[in-house]
Amino acid sequence: MERTLFARDAVEHRIVTSMQVSIVIPCYNNQYQLFDTVSRVVSARATVEPEIEVLLIDDNSRDETWSIIQQLASQFSAVSGFKLKENVGAYNAILTGFNQAKGANILVMAADGDDPPEIIPILLNEMKEEVDAVLANREQSEKDVLTRISGSIFRITLKLAGAKNLTPGGSDFMLLRKNLVNECHREGWKSGNTLIQIIQHASSIRTIPYTKGRSRPSTWTFSKKLRLFVQTLNQFVRIPTIDFKAKEGDIIASC
């Protein structure tokens, strides 16, 4: 078995084959965070047995993000990069990662490092045989009060509309069985928060608490948040004037 960056060294010729994990990281204007984030993912491998691949999806960034991704892919054999033709938004950009993922399990996290890679081993340890998804629940956040309040209103409204498996603090940092992704692919990806669409198919989930950082000011304006909210609500309460299908990106370069 070829040794990869993220595989623990075999002990007494024991080959580690427990499960493969694909880490999907959507990137947009993250030239200053990517090296640190990927380096921390690499460091987290010390207590991880599965083979891990890292898929960096450049959502048509305006800065040097793609150049950084190319450097990381050249430096680390487990890292691959894909550049999209146009900006489609993080929740759509991850669909490209899903299509490219080889792992039986998929971990989604942010490129800015605010989702701490140090808890990746904990997420993997919680993925027991009977579990479909492990969600990192934001129990503490460095985000402002208004953002936290609007997030709570968003989740309460979705629950009233019939959504399930939503964590109290919200979660975009999660480990998923790939079969959940495959089910969504068969039914058709819907606009809005595609991660919420995925966890609707989970029969058994586990949650772990974590503190989400704030490496830089948020680019999520109120209008963007409102649009995402309406699109995601449309997954449960059909709104005729809202586009129902997610917009998947076209790959124009890879490394």
BATOR-216158 format. One record per residue (C-alpha): x, y, z; residue number from 1. Coordinates in steps of 0.25 Angstrom, whole numbers, always signed. Layout:
BEGIN
+-------+-------+-------+-----+
:  east : north :    up :   i :
+-------+-------+-------+-----+
:     X :     Y :     Z : NUM :
...
+-------+-------+-------+-----+
//
This chain:
BEGIN
+-------+-------+-------+-----+
:  east : north :    up :   i :
+-------+-------+-------+-----+
:    +0 :    +0 :    +0 :   1 :
:    +6 :   +13 :    -4 :   2 :
:    +9 :   +22 :    +8 :   3 :
:    +2 :   +35 :    +8 :   4 :
:    +3 :   +48 :   +16 :   5 :
:    -8 :   +45 :   +25 :   6 :
:    -6 :   +30 :   +27 :   7 :
:    -1 :   +26 :   +41 :   8 :
:   +12 :   +18 :   +39 :   9 :
:   +10 :    +3 :   +40 :  10 :
:   +14 :    -3 :   +53 :  11 :
:   +20 :   -17 :   +51 :  12 :
:   +16 :   -17 :   +37 :  13 :
:    +1 :   -15 :   +40 :  14 :
:    -6 :    -7 :   +29 :  15 :
:   -16 :    +3 :   +33 :  16 :
:   -29 :    +1 :   +25 :  17 :
:   -40 :    +5 :   +34 :  18 :
:   -47 :   +15 :   +25 :  19 :
:   -44 :   +26 :   +15 :  20 :
:   -48 :   +40 :   +18 :  21 :
:   -50 :   +51 :    +8 :  22 :
:   -48 :   +65 :   +14 :  23 :
:   -56 :   +75 :    +5 :  24 :
:   -52 :   +90 :    +7 :  25 :
:   -59 :  +101 :    -1 :  26 :
:   -50 :  +113 :    -3 :  27 :
:   -53 :  +127 :    -7 :  28 :
:   -42 :  +138 :    -5 :  29 :
:   -35 :  +130 :    +6 :  30 :
:   -20 :  +133 :    +1 :  31 :
:   -16 :  +137 :   +15 :  32 :
:   -23 :  +125 :   +23 :  33 :
:   -21 :  +113 :   +14 :  34 :
:    -6 :  +110 :   +17 :  35 :
:    -9 :  +110 :   +32 :  36 :
:   -22 :  +102 :   +31 :  37 :
:   -16 :   +91 :   +23 :  38 :
:    -4 :   +91 :   +32 :  39 :
:   -13 :   +89 :   +44 :  40 :
:   -20 :   +77 :   +36 :  41 :
:    -7 :   +71 :   +34 :  42 :
:    -3 :   +72 :   +49 :  43 :
:   -17 :   +66 :   +53 :  44 :
:   -13 :   +53 :   +45 :  45 :
:    -4 :   +48 :   +57 :  46 :
:   -16 :   +41 :   +64 :  47 :
:   -23 :   +38 :   +51 :  48 :
:   -23 :   +24 :   +45 :  49 :
:   -31 :   +25 :   +32 :  50 :
:   -25 :   +30 :   +19 :  51 :
:   -30 :   +44 :   +17 :  52 :
:   -30 :   +52 :    +4 :  53 :
:   -32 :   +67 :    +4 :  54 :
:   -40 :   +74 :    -7 :  55 :
:   -39 :   +89 :    -8 :  56 :
:   -50 :   +95 :   -17 :  57 :
:   -47 :  +109 :   -22 :  58 :
:   -60 :  +116 :   -23 :  59 :
:   -54 :  +126 :   -34 :  60 :
:   -47 :  +134 :   -24 :  61 :
:   -42 :  +148 :   -28 :  62 :
:   -29 :  +147 :   -20 :  63 :
:   -17 :  +137 :   -21 :  64 :
:   -25 :  +126 :   -15 :  65 :
:   -23 :  +117 :   -27 :  66 :
:    -8 :  +119 :   -27 :  67 :
:    -8 :  +115 :   -12 :  68 :
:   -16 :  +102 :   -15 :  69 :
:    -6 :   +99 :   -26 :  70 :
:    +5 :  +100 :   -17 :  71 :
:    -1 :   +92 :    -6 :  72 :
:    -5 :   +81 :   -16 :  73 :
:   +10 :   +81 :   -21 :  74 :
:   +15 :   +80 :    -7 :  75 :
:    +5 :   +69 :    -1 :  76 :
:    +1 :   +57 :    -9 :  77 :
:   -12 :   +56 :    -2 :  78 :
:   -17 :   +70 :    -6 :  79 :
:   -24 :   +72 :   -19 :  80 :
:   -30 :   +85 :   -24 :  81 :
:   -41 :   +89 :   -33 :  82 :
:   -44 :  +103 :   -39 :  83 :
:   -59 :  +106 :   -43 :  84 :
:   -62 :  +115 :   -55 :  85 :
:   -71 :  +124 :   -47 :  86 :
:   -74 :  +127 :   -33 :  87 :
:   -86 :  +118 :   -28 :  88 :
:   -85 :  +120 :   -13 :  89 :
:   -80 :  +111 :    -3 :  90 :
:   -92 :  +101 :    -1 :  91 :
:   -91 :   +99 :   -16 :  92 :
:   -76 :   +98 :   -17 :  93 :
:   -76 :   +86 :    -8 :  94 :
:   -84 :   +78 :   -18 :  95 :
:   -72 :   +78 :   -27 :  96 :
:   -64 :   +72 :   -15 :  97 :
:   -74 :   +62 :   -13 :  98 :
:   -74 :   +58 :   -28 :  99 :
:   -58 :   +56 :   -27 : 100 :
:   -58 :   +50 :   -13 : 101 :
:   -53 :   +35 :   -12 : 102 :
:   -55 :   +33 :    +3 : 103 :
:   -66 :   +25 :    +9 : 104 :
:   -68 :   +37 :   +18 : 105 :
:   -67 :   +52 :   +15 : 106 :
:   -63 :   +63 :   +25 : 107 :
:   -67 :   +77 :   +21 : 108 :
:   -60 :   +89 :   +28 : 109 :
:   -57 :  +104 :   +25 : 110 :
:   -44 :  +108 :   +18 : 111 :
:   -41 :  +120 :   +28 : 112 :
:   -38 :  +111 :   +40 : 113 :
:   -50 :  +115 :   +48 : 114 :
:   -54 :  +101 :   +48 : 115 :
:   -42 :   +95 :   +57 : 116 :
:   -35 :   +84 :   +49 : 117 :
:   -31 :   +79 :   +63 : 118 :
:   -44 :   +73 :   +66 : 119 :
:   -44 :   +64 :   +53 : 120 :
:   -39 :   +52 :   +61 : 121 :
:   -51 :   +54 :   +71 : 122 :
:   -61 :   +54 :   +59 : 123 :
:   -55 :   +42 :   +53 : 124 :
:   -55 :   +34 :   +67 : 125 :
:   -70 :   +38 :   +68 : 126 :
:   -73 :   +32 :   +54 : 127 :
:   -78 :   +18 :   +60 : 128 :
:   -84 :    +7 :   +51 : 129 :
:   -98 :   +11 :   +54 : 130 :
:   -96 :   +26 :   +52 : 131 :
:   -99 :   +34 :   +39 : 132 :
:   -93 :   +47 :   +42 : 133 :
:   -85 :   +54 :   +53 : 134 :
:   -88 :   +69 :   +54 : 135 :
:   -79 :   +79 :   +61 : 136 :
:   -89 :   +88 :   +69 : 137 :
:   -85 :  +102 :   +71 : 138 :
:   -87 :  +104 :   +86 : 139 :
:   -78 :  +116 :   +87 : 140 :
:   -75 :  +126 :   +76 : 141 :
:   -67 :  +138 :   +74 : 142 :
:   -77 :  +144 :   +64 : 143 :
:   -85 :  +156 :   +68 : 144 :
:   -98 :  +155 :   +76 : 145 :
:  -107 :  +159 :   +64 : 146 :
:  -101 :  +148 :   +56 : 147 :
:  -104 :  +138 :   +67 : 148 :
:  -118 :  +143 :   +68 : 149 :
:  -121 :  +142 :   +53 : 150 :
:  -116 :  +128 :   +53 : 151 :
:  -125 :  +124 :   +64 : 152 :
:  -137 :  +130 :   +57 : 153 :
:  -133 :  +123 :   +44 : 154 :
:  -132 :  +109 :   +51 : 155 :
:  -145 :  +111 :   +59 : 156 :
:  -152 :  +114 :   +46 : 157 :
:  -147 :  +102 :   +39 : 158 :
:  -151 :   +93 :   +50 : 159 :
:  -165 :   +98 :   +49 : 160 :
:  -165 :   +95 :   +34 : 161 :
:  -161 :   +81 :   +37 : 162 :
:  -146 :   +81 :   +37 : 163 :
:  -139 :   +71 :   +46 : 164 :
:  -125 :   +68 :   +51 : 165 :
:  -122 :   +83 :   +53 : 166 :
:  -112 :   +86 :   +64 : 167 :
:  -115 :   +97 :   +75 : 168 :
:  -103 :  +105 :   +71 : 169 :
:  -103 :  +102 :   +56 : 170 :
:   -92 :   +93 :   +49 : 171 :
:   -85 :   +94 :   +35 : 172 :
:   -74 :   +86 :   +41 : 173 :
:   -78 :   +71 :   +40 : 174 :
:   -74 :   +57 :   +36 : 175 :
:   -84 :   +49 :   +27 : 176 :
:   -86 :   +36 :   +21 : 177 :
:   -84 :   +37 :    +6 : 178 :
:   -97 :   +29 :    +4 : 179 :
:  -105 :   +41 :   +10 : 180 :
:   -98 :   +50 :    -1 : 181 :
:  -102 :   +39 :   -11 : 182 :
:  -117 :   +40 :    -7 : 183 :
:  -117 :   +55 :    -9 : 184 :
:  -110 :   +53 :   -23 : 185 :
:  -121 :   +44 :   -27 : 186 :
:  -133 :   +53 :   -22 : 187 :
:  -126 :   +65 :   -28 : 188 :
:  -118 :   +76 :   -21 : 189 :
:  -127 :   +87 :   -15 : 190 :
:  -123 :  +102 :   -14 : 191 :
:  -119 :  +108 :    -1 : 192 :
:  -112 :  +100 :   +10 : 193 :
:  -108 :   +87 :    +4 : 194 :
:  -103 :   +82 :   +17 : 195 :
:  -116 :   +83 :   +23 : 196 :
:  -122 :   +75 :   +11 : 197 :
:  -112 :   +64 :   +14 : 198 :
:  -115 :   +62 :   +29 : 199 :
:  -130 :   +61 :   +26 : 200 :
:  -126 :   +47 :   +21 : 201 :
:  -118 :   +43 :   +34 : 202 :
:  -125 :   +33 :   +43 : 203 :
:  -115 :   +34 :   +54 : 204 :
:  -106 :   +46 :   +57 : 205 :
:   -96 :   +50 :   +68 : 206 :
:   -91 :   +64 :   +72 : 207 :
:   -79 :   +69 :   +79 : 208 :
:   -77 :   +83 :   +84 : 209 :
:   -67 :   +93 :   +79 : 210 :
:   -64 :  +108 :   +79 : 211 :
:   -64 :  +114 :   +65 : 212 :
:   -53 :  +124 :   +62 : 213 :
:   -53 :  +137 :   +55 : 214 :
:   -41 :  +139 :   +47 : 215 :
:   -46 :  +151 :   +38 : 216 :
:   -58 :  +159 :   +37 : 217 :
:   -70 :  +152 :   +31 : 218 :
:   -74 :  +155 :   +17 : 219 :
:   -88 :  +150 :   +19 : 220 :
:   -97 :  +162 :   +18 : 221 :
:  -111 :  +162 :   +23 : 222 :
:  -116 :  +161 :    +9 : 223 :
:  -108 :  +149 :    +6 : 224 :
:  -112 :  +142 :   +19 : 225 :
:  -127 :  +146 :   +16 : 226 :
:  -125 :  +139 :    +2 : 227 :
:  -119 :  +127 :    +8 : 228 :
:  -130 :  +126 :   +18 : 229 :
:  -141 :  +127 :    +8 : 230 :
:  -135 :  +117 :    -2 : 231 :
:  -133 :  +107 :   +10 : 232 :
:  -147 :  +109 :   +15 : 233 :
:  -151 :  +106 :    +0 : 234 :
:  -146 :   +91 :    +2 : 235 :
:  -157 :   +89 :   +12 : 236 :
:  -168 :   +99 :    +8 : 237 :
:  -169 :  +101 :    -7 : 238 :
:  -168 :  +115 :   -11 : 239 :
:  -172 :  +116 :   -26 : 240 :
:  -163 :  +129 :   -29 : 241 :
:  -150 :  +123 :   -23 : 242 :
:  -141 :  +114 :   -31 : 243 :
:  -142 :  +100 :   -26 : 244 :
:  -129 :   +94 :   -32 : 245 :
:  -115 :   +96 :   -27 : 246 :
:  -105 :  +102 :   -36 : 247 :
:   -93 :   +93 :   -38 : 248 :
:   -80 :   +99 :   -42 : 249 :
:   -72 :   +95 :   -55 : 250 :
:   -58 :   +91 :   -53 : 251 :
:   -48 :   +99 :   -62 : 252 :
:   -35 :   +95 :   -55 : 253 :
:   -30 :   +84 :   -46 : 254 :
:   -17 :   +80 :   -39 : 255 :
+-------+-------+-------+-----+
//
